Amino acid sequence: MDFEVYMSYVKQLKLKHFILRDERGWAINPFEVADLLGESAGNLHVVSMKPGAIRGNHYHPDATEWLLFCEGPAKLVWRSRGDDSIHEYLIEGEEPALFEIPPGFEHAVKNISDDAIYLMAFYDTHDPATVGCSPLV
């Protein structure tokens, strides 16, 4: 499959109307985003990633995962199970960026910044199964 087809599965969602800004910076409520997408966030966690750190290299067989990048730059990589093609997207980090990862898509994130970054993940289930895969990045 080509990149455009893969991006129809792994989607970047628009956040413009969900971001609250003032002189201190920005804020976002992921539960509002999930509600407006017609989903319920069943599990939510926040992770820090040191420079060069990699998280993921797994997939969720029965859960959709949303990844909210609070900073960057970072690299999101993915592939469909059974396909050798690895696809990647550069998150620049100037704005929050939200991506939807469908069930069964292997994915990983690498911090390519010189500083720590923060990533929020939430799912459509309370207890998503996580299955490791060979390294994507």
C-alpha positions in Angstrom: 0.0 0.0 0.0 1.1 3.5 -0.6 1.6 6.2 2.1 -1.8 7.9 1.3 -3.7 4.7 1.9 -1.9 4.1 5.2 -2.7 7.6 6.3 -6.4 6.8 5.7 -5.9 4.2 8.5 -3.5 6.0 10.8 -5.2 9.4 11.0 -4.0 12.8 12.3 -7.1 14.5 13.8 -7.6 18.2 13.8 -7.3 19.8 17.3 -7.8 23.5 16.5 -11.2 23.8 18.2 -10.0 21.8 21.3 -6.9 23.8 22.2 -7.3 26.5 24.8 -4.5 29.2 24.6 -3.4 32.1 26.8 -0.2 33.8 27.7 0.9 30.7 29.7 0.7 28.3 26.8 -1.9 25.8 25.8 -4.3 23.2 27.4 -6.4 20.4 26.0 -8.9 18.0 27.5 -8.6 14.6 25.7 -11.9 13.4 27.2 -13.7 16.2 25.3 -11.9 15.2 22.1 -12.9 11.6 22.6 -16.6 12.5 23.4 -16.8 14.7 20.3 -15.3 11.8 18.2 -18.1 9.6 19.4 -15.7 7.5 21.5 -15.2 7.0 25.2 -11.7 7.1 26.6 -11.4 3.9 28.7 -7.8 4.1 29.7 -5.5 7.1 29.7 -1.9 7.5 30.6 0.9 10.1 30.2 4.5 9.2 29.5 7.7 11.2 29.4 10.3 10.3 26.8 14.0 11.3 27.2 15.9 12.3 24.1 16.4 9.3 21.8 13.9 7.2 23.8 11.6 4.8 21.9 8.2 3.7 23.2 5.8 1.2 21.5 7.0 -1.5 19.1 3.7 -3.1 19.8 0.1 -3.3 18.6 -3.4 -3.6 20.2 -5.4 -6.4 18.6 -8.8 -5.1 19.7 -8.3 -1.5 20.7 -8.1 1.8 19.0 -5.4 4.0 20.5 -5.1 7.8 20.3 -1.7 9.4 20.8 -1.6 13.0 21.8 1.9 14.5 21.2 2.3 17.4 23.6 5.8 18.3 22.3 8.3 17.4 19.7 9.9 16.8 17.5 9.1 13.1 17.4 8.8 10.3 14.9 5.6 8.1 14.7 6.2 4.9 12.8 3.7 2.2 11.9 2.9 -0.8 9.7 0.0 -3.0 9.1 0.5 -6.5 10.4 1.5 -8.8 7.6 3.0 -6.0 5.6 6.7 -5.3 5.6 6.3 -1.6 4.6 7.1 0.8 7.5 5.6 4.3 7.3 6.6 7.3 9.4 5.3 10.7 10.2 7.3 13.6 11.7 5.6 15.4 14.5 7.2 18.9 14.7 5.8 19.7 18.1 5.0 23.3 17.7 1.3 22.4 18.2 -0.3 19.5 19.9 -0.9 16.7 17.5 -3.4 13.8 17.8 -3.2 10.5 15.9 -5.6 7.6 15.8 -4.0 4.1 15.6 -6.5 1.4 14.5 -6.6 -2.1 16.1 -3.8 -4.3 14.7 -1.5 -1.6 13.5 2.1 -2.0 14.9 3.4 1.4 16.0 6.2 3.1 17.9 7.3 6.6 18.8 10.9 8.0 18.9 11.8 11.2 20.6 14.1 13.0 18.2 14.3 16.2 20.3 17.2 17.3 22.4 14.8 17.5 25.4 12.3 15.3 27.1 8.8 15.3 25.5 5.4 14.2 26.8 2.9 11.9 25.1 -0.6 11.1 26.2 -2.2 7.9 25.1 -5.9 6.9 25.5 -7.9 3.9 24.3 -11.5 2.9 23.6 -11.3 0.2 26.3 -10.2 0.0 29.9 -7.8 -2.8 29.5 -6.2 -2.9 26.0 -4.2 -6.0 25.1 -0.7 -5.1 24.1 1.3 -7.5 21.8 5.0 -6.8 21.1 6.3 -6.7 17.6 9.8 -6.5 15.9 11.3 -3.1 16.2 9.9 -0.5 13.9 12.5 2.2 14.8 
